[in-house]
Amino acid sequence: MEKSVNAIIPGLCARVVVNEGDKVSAGQEVAVINCMKTEISVTSEWNGTVKSVLSKEWDELEVGTPMVMLVVDGD
């Protein structure tokens, strides 16, 4: 099953810290959003493998914007 890790606040994508094919664990940081000069960590809710990275540095994000697509383990 595929799940997306979404932006939790509006802002700019400061960086994505995973690459396609990487294994991630629930609670692991996958990206960072810059909002009003503050960096906010975006974490995965699931264990899985990164299928695709949808955001890149300096992309403008709204709440709910998909940033990383995962293939979730166990489904």
Secondary structure, DSSP 8 states (H G I E B T S, - for coil): -EEEEE-SSSEEEEEE---TT-EE-TT-EEEEEEETTEEEEEE-SS-EEEEEE---TT-EE-TT-EEEEEEETT-
